[in-house]
């Protein structure tokens, strides 16, 4: 079995983002790969199951009716981050974004 089959990728409506600031009411400010800072909602299915911290790499889906907001769809683990960096399907802009996320994570800890 190929180890890359377990990696989740953003679909056409989604994008990579980095959690920048945790806000009250299950919301997070996320720096997205398109350069926008969005206020994203943590869905109920994540609450108390998936803990989101600052500088986590996320997949977010911007709202179609309000582009400055969105929903968090996925949070990457450390192991998944290392697999993403080795993945040839991830383009260079996305890889640079992921590398910056990883570097910031180590600087902050």
C-alpha positions as CSV (number, residue, x, y, z in Angstrom):
1,X,0.0,0.0,0.0
2,X,1.3,3.4,-0.9
3,X,1.7,5.7,2.1
4,X,0.4,8.7,0.1
5,X,-3.1,7.2,-0.2
6,X,-4.0,8.5,3.3
7,X,-3.2,12.1,2.6
8,X,-6.2,14.4,2.2
9,X,-5.9,17.1,-0.5
10,X,-8.0,20.2,-1.0
11,X,-10.6,19.9,-3.8
12,X,-11.5,22.6,-6.3
13,X,-13.5,24.7,-3.8
14,X,-11.0,24.3,-1.0
15,X,-7.5,25.6,-0.2
16,X,-4.6,25.3,2.2
17,X,-4.5,27.7,5.2
18,X,-2.6,28.3,8.4
19,X,-4.3,28.9,11.7
20,X,-3.1,32.3,12.9
21,X,-5.3,33.3,15.8
22,X,-7.9,31.4,17.8
23,X,-11.0,33.5,18.4
24,X,-14.0,32.9,20.7
25,X,-17.1,31.0,19.6
26,X,-15.2,28.2,17.7
27,X,-13.7,30.5,15.1
28,X,-10.1,30.8,13.9
29,X,-8.4,33.5,11.8
30,X,-6.7,31.6,8.9
31,X,-4.0,32.9,6.5
32,X,-5.0,31.3,3.2
33,X,-2.8,30.3,0.3
34,X,-4.4,33.0,-1.8
35,X,-3.2,35.7,0.5
36,X,-6.5,36.4,2.2
37,X,-7.0,36.3,6.0
38,X,-10.3,34.6,6.6
39,X,-12.4,34.1,9.8
40,X,-13.2,30.3,9.7
41,X,-15.7,28.3,11.6
42,X,-14.7,25.1,13.4
43,X,-17.6,22.7,12.5
44,X,-19.4,20.8,15.3
45,X,-17.9,17.5,14.0
46,X,-14.4,18.8,15.0
47,X,-15.3,20.2,18.4
48,X,-13.7,18.2,21.2
49,X,-12.4,15.7,18.7
50,X,-9.8,17.7,16.6
51,X,-7.9,20.4,18.5
52,X,-6.8,23.2,16.3
53,X,-3.7,25.2,17.4
54,X,-2.0,28.3,16.0
55,X,0.2,27.5,13.0
56,X,-1.6,24.2,12.2
57,X,-1.9,23.5,8.5
58,X,-5.6,23.3,7.5
59,X,-7.9,22.8,4.5
60,X,-10.5,25.5,4.5
61,X,-13.5,26.1,2.2
62,X,-14.4,29.8,1.7
63,X,-18.0,30.6,1.7
64,X,-19.4,31.4,-1.7
65,X,-21.6,34.2,-0.4
66,X,-19.0,35.8,1.9
67,X,-15.4,35.3,0.7
68,X,-13.8,36.7,3.9
69,X,-15.2,33.8,5.9
70,X,-15.1,30.0,5.6
71,X,-15.3,26.6,7.2
72,X,-12.4,24.4,8.4
73,X,-12.6,21.0,6.6
74,X,-9.4,19.3,7.8
75,X,-6.3,19.7,10.0
76,X,-3.0,18.0,9.1
77,X,-1.0,16.0,11.6
78,X,2.9,16.2,11.8
79,X,3.2,12.9,9.9
80,X,0.9,14.2,7.1
81,X,2.9,17.4,6.9
82,X,6.1,15.4,6.2
83,X,4.3,13.3,3.6
84,X,2.9,16.4,1.9
85,X,6.4,17.9,1.6
86,X,7.6,14.8,-0.2
87,X,4.6,14.5,-2.4
88,X,5.1,15.3,-6.1
89,X,1.4,16.0,-6.7
90,X,1.6,19.2,-4.6
91,X,2.7,22.2,-6.7
92,X,5.6,24.5,-5.8
93,X,3.4,27.3,-4.4
94,X,1.6,24.9,-2.1
95,X,4.9,23.3,-1.0
96,X,6.4,26.8,-0.1
97,X,3.2,27.5,1.9
98,X,3.5,24.2,3.7
99,X,7.3,24.7,4.4
100,X,6.5,28.1,5.9
101,X,3.9,26.6,8.1
102,X,6.3,23.9,9.3
103,X,9.0,26.4,10.0
104,X,6.7,28.7,11.9
105,X,5.5,25.7,14.0
106,X,9.1,24.9,15.1
107,X,9.9,28.6,15.7
108,X,6.9,29.0,18.1
109,X,7.7,25.8,20.0
